[in-house]
Amino acid sequence: MKILILNGSPRPDGNTAAMVGAYKAGAESAGHSVTVYNVCRMNIKGCLACEYCHTKAFRTCVQKDDMQMIYPALDEADMIVLASPIYYHGFSGQLQCAINRIYAPGYPKKLRKAALLLSSGDKGVYDGAVFAYRNSFLEYLHLEDMGIFTAAGSENKSEELLNGLTAAGAALTDPDDRNVARLVISSGNVTVKARLNNTMAARDLMNRLPMTVTGVDSGIDYCCECGDGALDRSEMQDGWKNGDINLSGGWFAILYGGEEESASYHQMIIAHLTEEDNRLIQTLPGQASFRLSLEEPYRR
């Protein structure tokens, strides 16, 4: 597993750096690859809110500073770790700038897990940082929580703390299929679950659910009008497999048949039904409404 750590402390030998070092050592002992960026020693400016990355150059920030070093590592990472001292109940300003700039790529391509390391002088000051972590990373990016680790006052650099962080890093495992989100599709008395992939379109749909769409059976699929949402066109493909689910071109389509003649169609596949669930879909009437929701909890 590739792990990216963003260290938001300006002190190279401080308490946060010690936490990062212990966690990194543990993860590397388990065979994981760990890259640490000390963002306070980098030239990373704040987001300009210019929307260049979403309107003119897809997933590309207009600012050519040191975030250009982090973006490729972010797209390759399976896990992200945020590490920071607590300043005014939140992250350091330098780390917050880096976090805000993740807006440009939107949904990093492989991220599945996250963890949070926080150092402070006193206890009970973590609410701001924890809120941002849970809502912007665990919920919005739909990442699996690998733990929130805090150290206050004399706990910093203690043997107990550092040993615990090393053990937590060593206990990390690669992402697996048990942690894949599932789209729940319900119509009448039929409910099926489709395994979502890690495309931008799939992860964006997770943040738009629940919704209801109405479709007509064409003989090979149920085709329903539905806005695209966020879409990386480089992830689109020609053709489909029976049981695939498409979300592109203004359509949500449950492609239950027609695989053999599908090569000329270009679409965004976001999920796939099992053979059994694909057969169940074909028992529905010629016109049907589908309630789309995210399996809760979405991690199994």
C-alpha positions, 0 to 999 in steps of 0.5 A: 500500500502507498501511504502519503503523509502530509505533516503540517508542523513547522518544527522539524524535530517537534512533537508532530514530527515524532508522531509521524516518524513512529507511524511511518516506521511501523507502516514501513515495517509491514511492507508499506511505502510511505512518502512524507511531505513537510508542507510547512517547508514547501511553497504552497499557496492558498486556493484562489477559488478561480475554478480553473481546475474544473472549467478550463484544465480538468484536475489541473491547478492554475498555480504552479507551486510545490503542490505540483509535487504532491498531486502525483503522489496523491493520485497514487496513494491508497491512504492519506495521513494528516498530521498537525499541531493544533492551532486555534482548535484546527490544523496549522495554516500551512496544512490547511492550504494544502488540504484546500488545494486538493479541490483541484483533483477533486477525487484522488484516484486510488484513496481508500483509507485515512488517519489523523495525527494531532499534537497539542499542549492541552487536551480537549482542543481537537474538535475543529481538526477532527470535524474537518477530517471526518467530513472532508475526508471520511465522509466526502471522499468516502475513506475508511478511518484507520484511526485518530491519534492525539497527544497532549502535554506530557504525552508528546514523545512519550514511549507509550505514545510512540510505541502505540503509533508504531504498532498502529502503522505496523497493523495497517493492511492493504485495501481489499474488496470488503471495503468497497462501497455498494449502491443499493437499487430498489424498485417495488419488492426488488432490491439489489446491490451493485459494487461501486468502482473507484472512478470519479463518477462513482465517488461523486454519485455517493455524495449525491445519494439518495435519489430516485430515477425512472427508467424504461426497459429497452430490451437490454437495459433500463435507461433513466434520465440523470445528471452526470455529476463529476466525470473524468472522461479518461475513465470512460470505456467502450462497451460493457459487461452484462450487469454493468451500470452506466452514468454518463451522457445524462443517463443512468443505465442498468445494462442487464444485456447486450454485452456482445453488441456493445463495443461501439458505445462509449460510457462511464461504468460506475458499478456492477451487479452480480449475475443473480441480482442482474436476473432480478432486475430483468423481472421488473415491468417495462417502466420502473422507478428506482430508488438509489442509495448508499449501503449504510454503513458503506464499508463492510 
